[in-house]
Amino acid sequence: MVELLRTADQVMLSFARALLTGSGIDHQVAGRLDGDPPVGGSQPRLLVPDDRLDDARWVLADAGLLETATR
């Protein structure tokens, strides 16, 4: 698993997860999700399988959540 996105924005994280689920891309969230502000710079991280990273980047970029992606 590799990091695709790191954010404390719960709405963005939920949207990204829904997009990945809808695209059939497995994912996990590592880090805190309890709504408390991040401590020491730690933020939840959205992880995807190594072999699906390019697809996941494209899905999030197409939705405007990432700056650039190539397919």
Residue pairs with C-beta under 8 A, 6 or more apart in sequence:
1 28
1 47
1 48
1 49
1 50
2 47
2 48
2 49
2 50
2 53
3 45
3 46
3 47
4 16
4 27
4 46
4 47
4 48
4 53
4 56
4 57
4 60
5 12
5 13
5 16
5 45
5 46
5 60
5 65
5 66
6 43
6 44
6 45
6 46
7 13
7 43
7 44
7 46
8 37
8 38
8 43
8 44
10 33
10 35
12 65
13 29
13 33
13 44
13 46
15 63
15 65
16 46
16 60
16 63
16 65
17 27
17 29
17 46
19 59
19 60
19 63
19 65
20 26
20 27
20 46
20 48
20 56
20 59
20 60
21 27
23 55
23 56
23 59
25 48
25 49
25 52
25 55
25 56
25 59
26 48
26 49
26 52
27 46
27 47
27 48
27 56
28 46
28 47
29 44
29 45
29 46
29 47
30 44
30 45
30 47
31 42
31 43
31 44
31 45
32 38
32 42
32 43
32 44
33 44
48 56
54 69
54 70
54 71
57 66
57 69
58 69
58 70
58 71
60 66
60 69
61 67
61 68
61 69
62 69
